[in-house]
Amino acid sequence: MKRVFDILMATIGLILLSPLFLLVAVLIKLDSPGPIFFRQERIGKRFRPFLIYKFRTMVEHATQIGTEITYGNDPRITRIGLETHEIQERNISAASYRIRLG
């Protein structure tokens, strides 16, 4: 029963967020050439590899151009990636502020 609930909620979430996903995809495509999604192989449970897909926030082939770790104003980060980073920074600092107040 829990599995059915999880699938149903994930489906509803995807449907509700699909306009936002479409907007992000269009912005990425307009911002820089290359694919919309970044694909990376990671290691999961019992050391089984799996693929993760994320919206691309860096230039195409960024790991071949520089290191895997970004820093400050890394030129490989796209404008969309910079906006995403700023939003994350604000959320993290706001969360830490709320934790200190609580």
DANOR-V220923 format. One record per pair of residues at least 4 apart in sequence whose C-alpha atoms are under 8 Angstrom apart, sorted by sequence separation. I is the first residue (numbers start at 1). J is the second residue. D is the distance in whole Angstrom. If there is no record, write none. Layout:
i,j,d
I,J,D
I,J,D
This chain:
i,j,d
1,5,6
2,6,6
3,7,6
4,8,6
5,9,6
6,10,6
7,11,6
8,12,6
9,13,6
10,14,6
11,15,6
12,16,6
13,17,6
14,18,6
17,21,6
18,22,6
19,23,6
20,24,6
21,25,6
22,26,6
23,27,6
24,28,6
25,29,6
26,30,6
27,31,6
28,32,6
29,33,6
43,47,5
44,48,5
58,62,6
61,65,7
62,66,6
63,67,6
70,74,6
73,77,8
77,81,6
78,82,6
79,83,6
80,84,6
81,85,6
82,86,6
83,87,6
84,88,6
85,89,6
86,90,6
87,91,6
88,92,6
89,93,6
90,94,6
91,95,6
92,96,6
93,97,6
94,98,6
95,99,6
96,100,6
97,101,6
98,102,6
29,34,7
43,48,6
44,49,6
63,68,5
77,82,6
29,35,7
43,49,4
44,50,7
62,68,8
29,36,6
42,49,5
43,50,6
28,36,6
41,49,6
42,50,5
41,50,6
42,51,6
41,51,4
42,52,7
25,36,6
40,51,6
41,52,6
39,51,7
40,52,5
39,52,6
40,53,7
39,53,5
62,76,6
38,53,6
39,54,7
37,53,6
38,54,5
37,54,5
38,55,6
59,76,5
37,55,5
38,56,5
58,76,5
59,77,6
36,55,6
37,56,5
58,77,4
59,78,6
36,56,6
57,77,6
58,78,5
35,56,7
57,78,6
57,79,8
57,80,6
58,81,6
57,81,4
34,59,8
35,60,8
56,81,8
57,82,8
33,59,8
34,60,6
32,59,7
33,60,8
57,84,8
28,56,7
28,57,8
25,55,8
32,78,7
31,78,7
31,79,7
31,80,7
28,80,7
27,80,7
